[in-house]
């Protein structure tokens, strides 16, 4: 059972930087909301980053998962060939993106501008093209660091990215405007080029951080040899293509609402509603980062542990306690909405504009729990090389997402968006369960998991809608839930820990 200990270690090490990154993003949210003139500007920000998530998946081409899989699958002497092939794929997709973006910059900008200033959007598009390329080229080198068990360098590079992003954001959005008013030097420095409250500075900060990170990855990138091993490449692409399609479908499930929100609710109202929606999702950052940290630790662990004795039983244990922890976090966040909402307070002209979206927080958190369950379940098709089922599952989810968004968002705005996600994740979980138990049966504790899920969700709804987010009652319910959980699980947990030691 020491494998559980190894899994926890990997998750903590590689998840820590993700946690810090998301937390800083969360702490930067009040800065954005108070410095941007209105919710519509934050809606534009939300729309662009939703599209970035889709394009990141396309450029990566499923190479992160494929790299881990082929390190475990191929011979030791083929490791460099796998690394070369993986990086070459991302290099090729990045070159294609740059070519396409600079060939069609104006039409793309016009589509995003939707009647706004096209020239400003042209700048945005160019910034994001280079951000996407820098991030894509870093995917495989970062995966190599994880595969080689080099958490210190991995964390160092991630923290550099965080500090550069935050530093540049604060400089452009907070400090330079203040210094310009009080210092002749900074007033001359800002000159005519500086525009206070311009959204583009957030994108420039991201670009600067991505470029710096890529430069610092030079020792890993310099090991790449631009030589393709055709047999291995064919095999890798056959494996990764379904992963790519599944990732794209998954991004559609998760971000299509934010990508097409301004089109489904046209005009300024759509941008404002999207700004409110995205601001409210920031409150769920604690559960979101928990899911992301889990993925970073779980994927390499699942592959490396696949041939171990009782691997399926280990995966079942991980699923159960992962869900329990997620449900606790879900209840804890809901119990404390009354003070967490202060992080999404608007500027002095619209201080409470974002708070009208708080009613979706319990459902939004529940969706992240469902997402975590699906990520756990997806291990079966990756380990059995039946990645075509990823296409089936995510494809069905994407189709349902499109239909529900088109029907629900124009009528119910972000409430329709979040309910669409709940339905879609439920369908994907059921499909993955049915096929997974057929091809790679894992003895999940379905009854126990369902019980914790239902009870936790009901407590969250009660805390928000019945007790009106009363922080004392909400946290009392959380404490009762945690005590009951400890009472029910303590013997099993102690048993697992004894075997792990």
N, C-alpha and C positions, 0 to 999 in steps of 0.2 A: 504493500500500500504506500511505499515511499514515492510512487508515481504521483499521488495526490499532493505530496509535499513539493515535488518538482513543479507541478502545474501551478500551485499557489505562488511559488517563488518566481516563476516566469511572468505570471500575471501581475504581481506586485512590481517587479523590476520594469517591465516594458509598459505597464499601465500607468506608472507614476507620472511619466512625462506627459502622457495624454491627459491625465487628471489635471496636472498643473496648467497645461495649455488650455483646456476647456474652462478651467476656473478663471484664468486670466481673461479669456474671452468673455466669460460671464461678468467679470468685474469691469470690463471695458464697455459693456452694454449701456450702463447709465451715462457714460461719457458721450456715446453716440446719440442717445435719445435726448440728451439735454443740449447738445451742441448743434444737432441738425435742426433746421427750422420747423419741420413738422413731420408727422408720421409717414407722409408720402415719400420723403427722401429715404427713410429707413425701409420703405417698401421696395424702392429701387435696389438698395443694398441687398435685401433678402432675395430678390428675383435673380440678381447676378450670381450670387453664391449658390443658389439652387441649380442653376445651369452649370456652374463649375463642378459640382458634385457629379453630374452626368458625364461631362467631358473628361474629368479625372479618371472615371471608370473606363471610358473608351481608350484613352491614351495608355493606361496601364495594361490593357488587354488581358487581364486576368493573370499577369505574369507573377505577381506576388505569391498567389496560391500555387501556381504551376511550379514555380521555383522550389518551394518547400516540398511539394509532392515528388519532384524528380530527384531531389537530393536524397530522398528516402528510397526512391525506386531504382535509380541507376547505380552503376558501379562507382566506387570511390574515385577512380581515375577520370571519371567524366564530369566531375564537379565544375571544373573551369569551363568546359564546353557548355554546360547548363547555364552558367553565369553569363557567358558571352552571348549565347542565344537569347536569353531573357532580356539583356540590356539592348541588344540590336533591335528587338521588336519594339521596345519603347522609343528608341531613337527614330525608327522608321515612322511610327505613328505621330511622334512629335513634329517631324519634318512635314508630314502631310497636313497637320493642323496649321502650322505656320503658313504654308503655301495657300491653303484654302482661306484662312482669315485675311491675309493681306491681298488676296485676289478679290475678295468680296466684302471688304471692310465696310464700305458705304451701305450696301443693302442690309447687312447684318445690323449695323447701327440704326438704320431707319426702322427696322422691325422692332428693335428694343425701344427706340425713342417714342414710337407710337404718338407722333405729333409734337414731341418735345424737341429740344435743341440737338440736332443730329451730330453736329461737330463735337459736342461734349461726349456723346456716346461713342463716337469714333475713337476718342482718346481712351475711354473705358475699355473698349474692345481690344485695343492694342496692348494695354496693360495686362489684361487677362490672358491674352495669347501667350505672352512671355511667362506669366505666373504658371500657367498650365504646363508649359514645356519644362520649366525648371523643376516643378513638382514631379512630373512624369519621369524625368531622367533620374530623380532621386529614389524612386520606388524600389528598384532592384538592388542598388547599393545598400539601402536601409534593410532590405530583406536579408542580404548577405550578413550584415552585422548581427541580426537576430539569429540567423542559422549558425553562425560561428560562436555564439554565446559571448558577445562583447557588449554587455549592457552599459558599461561606463561611457564608451565612445558614442553609442546610440543615444544615450540620455544627454550627453554633452551637446551633440549636434541639435537635438530637439530643443534644448534650452536656449541655445544660441538663436535659433529661429524665433522662439517666443520673445526673447529679450529685444531682438532687433525689431520685430513687429510692434511690440508695445512701445518701445522707445521712439520709433518714428511716428507712431500714431499720436502719442502724447506731445511730441514736438510740434507736429503740424496742426493738431486740433486744439490743444490746451495752451502750451507754453508760448509758441510763436505769436499767437494773437495777443496774449497778455504782454509779452516783452515788446511787441511792436508799439504798444501804447505808452510804454514807460522808458524805452531806451532808444536813443538816436541810432546806435549801431544796428539794432535789430529792425528798426524802422527802415533804414537804408537797405539792409539786407533783404527784407521782404519786398521792397520796391513796389513795382506795378504787377509783378507776377503772382503774388500771394493773394488768394481769394478765401477769406475767412468762411468756415463752415462748408467748404467744398468737399463733396463725397469722394472725389478722385484721390484725395490724400490717403484715405483708408486703403484704396487699391494700390497706390504707390508704396505704402508701407509694407503691404503683403508682398509686392514684387521685390522690394529690397531684401526682405528676409529670405525669400525663396532663392534668390541669386546668391546671397551670402552662404546659405546652407549648401547649395550645389557646389560652390567653390571649395568649401571645407570638406566635401566628399571626394575631392580630387584623388587622394590616395587609393580609394576604392575604385573610382572610375578609371584610374590609370592602369588597373589590372585587367581591364577589358581588352580583348583582342577582337577586332572587327572581322572575325572569321566564323562563318556559319557551318555548323555540323549538320548537314542536310537530313540524315536519318533521325537524329535527335530532335531537330527543329520540326520536322513533320509530325513527329509524335507529340511534341510539346504543344504545337498549334492545335492538333486534334483534341488534346485535353483542354486547352485554355479557351478555345472558341465557345464551347457551351458555358464555361465560367463567365466569359465576357458577356454573352447574351443574357445570362442569369443576372449578372451585376447590373447591366443596363436596365433590365426589367425591374430589378430590385430598387434601383434609383428612381425609376418611374413610380413605383409603389410609394416610395418615401418622399419624393420631392416634386412630383408632377404638379401637385396642387400649387406649390410656390412658383414653379416655372411658368405656368399658364394662368395664374390668378389674375394678372392685369388684363388678359384677353377674355377671360370668362366674366369678369366684372370690369368693363372698360372704364377709362378715364381716371380722374384723380381719386374717386371713391375706391376703386380697385387697389390702387397703390397704398392708400391709407389703411384699408382692411388687411392687406398683406403685411404692412408694417406692424400692425397690432398683433397679427397672428404670429409673426416671427419673434416679436419681443416676448410674447407669452411663452413660446417654446424655450426661451432661455431659462425660465424657471425650472424646466425639466432637465437642465444640464447635468445635475448630479446623477440622475439615472442614466442619461445618455452616455456619460463618460464611463459609468460602470459597465455598460454593455460594450463600449469600445475597448476598454481595458481588458475585458474578458476575451474579446476576439483576438487581440494582440498576443495574449498568453496562450489561448486555447489552440489556435490553428497549428503552430509548430508542434505543440505538445500532442495533439490528436494524431498527427502524422507519425511522429517519432515513437508513439506508444502503441501504434496499431497492431504490432506483432507480439505485444506482451500478453502474458497469460491474464485472463479475466479482463481484457481491455473493455469489453462491453459493459461489464459491471462497474468499472471505474467511470465510464462515461455517464452511466445512470446516476451514480452518486453525485457527480459534478452537476448534472442537470438539476437534481432535487435541491441541493443546497444553494445553487445559483439562483433558482427561482425564489427560494425563501428569502435570501438576502435582498433580491430585487423588490419583492413585495414589501419588505420592511422599509426600504428606501422610499418606495412609492407612498406608503402611509405616512412616513416621516415628513416628506416634502409637502403633502397635502395638509398635514397638521399645522404647518408653519407658513402657509401662504400669506397670512395676514401681515407678516413682516418681510417675507421674501419679495412681496410685490413692490416694496420700496426701491428695489434694484431696477425696476422698469418704470419708474416715475418719469414723466416727460418733462419738458422745459417749463418755464414759468408761465408761458402762454397756454399750454395744454398739459397741465401736471398729471391729470388722471386719464388721459386719452387711451392709454394702453391697458388700463385696468378693466375696461369693459370686456376684454377677452379672457379674463381669469376663469370664467365658468368652464372652459374646456380643459383646464389643467388636470383634473382627475382622470379624464378620458385620455388625454395626451400621455400621462404617465403610464396608464394601463397599456397603451399601445407600445411603449418602450419595453414593457415586460414581455408582451407578445413577441416583439422583435427578438429579444434575448432568447426566448424559447425556440424560435425558428432557427436562429443561428446555431443553437445547440443541436437541433435536429438535423441540420444540413450536413453533419459530419458523415453520414452514411454514404451519400453519393460521391463525396470526395475520396473516401477511403476505398470504395469499390470501383472507382473509375467510371461510374455511371452518371457522368456529369450531364448527360442529355436530359436527365430528370430535373436538373436545375432549370433548364430551359422550360420544361413543361410547367413546373410549379410557378416560377417567376413570371412566365408568359401568361398563365391564367390570371395571376395576381395583377399584372400590368393591364390586361384587358379589362378586368373588373374595375381597376382604379380609374381608367379613362372614362368608362361608362358612368360610374358613380360621381366622379368629379364634374363631368359635363351636366349631370342631372342635379346634383346637390349644391355645388358651389354658387351658381347664379342665384339660387333661391335662399340658401342658408349660410352663405359666406364661409368663414373658417370653421364654423360648427359642422357644416356639411363635409368639409375637408377632413376633419379629424375623425368623424364617424365613418367616412369612406375607408380610412386607414385601418380602423378597428375591424371592419368587415373583411377587408382584404387579408390582413395578417391572420385572422381566424381561418380563412379558406386555405391559405398557404400552409399553416400548421397542420391542418387535417390531411392535406394531400401528402405532405412530407411524412407524416406518421404512417399513413396507409402503405406507401411505397417503401419507406424505410424499414418498417417491421417485416416486410416481405423479403427484402434483399440483404438486410444487415440488422437482424433483430437485436434490440437493446432493451434490457429489462427495466424500463422507466417505471417509477412509482406514480402511475397516472392518477390514481385516486387521491393520494396525498398532495400531489402537485396541484390538482384541480381544486382541492379544498382550500389550500393556502391562497390560491389565486382568487377564488370567489370571495372568501372572507376578507382578504385585504382590499379588494376593490369595493366591497360594500362598506367597509370602514371608511375608505377615502371619500366615497359619495356622501355618507352620513356626516362626516366631519365638515365637508364643504357646504352641502345644500341644506342639511337639517340644523346643524349648529353654527352655520354662517361663519365658518373659518375661525371659530373661537380657539385661540392658541392653547388655552388651558385644557379645554375639553378634548381638543384634537390630540395633544400630547399625552393626555391621560389614556385615551384609546390606544395610542401607539405603545405606551408602556405595558398596558394590559396584553396587547397582542404579542409583544416581545417576550413577556414573562410566560405566556401560554406556550409560545414556540419553544423556548428554552426547556420548559418542563416536558414537553412532548419529545424533544429531539436530543436531550442531553446525553442519554445513555448511548445512543447510536453515534453521536459525535465523539464521545470519549473513546468508544470502541475503535473508530476510524483513526483517531489521533494516536492511540496506543500502537496500532499496527504500523502507522507511518513513522513512528519514532525508532 
